[in-house]
Amino acid sequence: MIERIETGARMSKIVKHNGVAYLCGQVGDGDTVADQTRDCLARVEALLSKAGSSKEQMLQAVIWLADMADFAEMNAVWDAWVPEGHAPARACGEAKLARPELKVEIIVTAAC
């Protein structure tokens, strides 16, 4: 069975199937990549909770940065947020994001 949560015409914020929660990409507010990453991760954590999961159950994270020059600044926030011993498989790359003010987008898959 597939369960869709907060579904709109274009996408669902969460799709659950066979004990796995797939979150839509999350972006955050703020002027710096650190601010946007903190806000983005707070949104990820809220969606994980809504899915019946947590950051300790993350399986994979895909991170898009508008500029790889922000890699270290984003990682400082990420490293403080990820629970020790529960780091997911992760990829990070540079991409043109949906709006020019966006600096980071994070996509998470987790067990639930």
N, C-alpha and C positions, 0 to 999 in steps of 0.2 A: 504494500500500500504506500502511496505517495501522499504526504501531507504538506500543504502549502500554507504558509503563514504570512499575513500582511501582503496579500496578492493584489496587484493592480493590473491594468491593461498591458503594461510592458514587462513587468517582472514581479517576482515574489521576493520579500526580504529574506525569507528562510524557506528552504525545501528540505524535508526530512524523508529519508528512505533507508530501510534496512539498518536502522540504528546509526545513521550518519546524518548530520545537519550540514547543509551547504548554505553559506551566507552570501548575500549579494555583496558587491564591493562597497566598502565604507570609506568615506572621506570625512574630514573634520574642518572645523572653523579655526581661524587664527592667522596671524601674520607670518609666523615662522614655521619651518617644517617640524620643529619640536612641538609647538602648540597644536598644529594640525594632527600630528601623530598621537599626542595625548588624547585629543578629542575623538579621533577616529577609533582608538583602542577602547575608549569608554563606550562608544557605540557598539563595537564588536562584543564587548563583555555583556552589554545589555541584551543584544540579540542572542548570544549564547545562552544566557539565563532563560530567555523566552523560549528557546528551543529545548530546554531541559538539559543543558550542557554547561560547560565552564571552560575557562582558559586552561585548566589542567587536563582537559580532554581534547585539546586541539590536535588534529592530525597533520594539517598542512596549512601554510600561509603563503600567499603570493602577494608581494609588495611591489607596487609601481611608484617610482619617483619621477617627478617632472625633470629633475636634474640629478644625476648621480653624484654631483658635488655635495649633495645633502645626505649622502649615505651615512657618514659617521654621526651626524646630528640625529637622524632618525633612529639609528642603532642604539644610541645612548638611551632614548626613551623606550624603545622595544626591549632592550636588555633588562631595564628596571621593571618592566611590566610582566614579562614572561616568568612564570613560577619556576624556580630552580628544579631541574630534573624533568621538566615537562615541555621542553622546547619542541615545537613541531618541525616536520620537514619544511624547508622554506626556500623560496626563490625570490630574488629581488632584481628588478630591471628598470630601465628608463623608458618612459612612454609619454606621449603627448596626452594629457588628461582632458576631461570633458570641458573644463573651464580654465581660463588662463591663471586664475588665482589659486587653483589647487596645486599642492606640492606633493601629496602622497595619497595613495589609495591602497587599501588592504582587503584581501579576499581570504576568508578563513573557512576551512572544512573541519568539523569536529565530530567525535563520537557522542552519541546521546542515549 
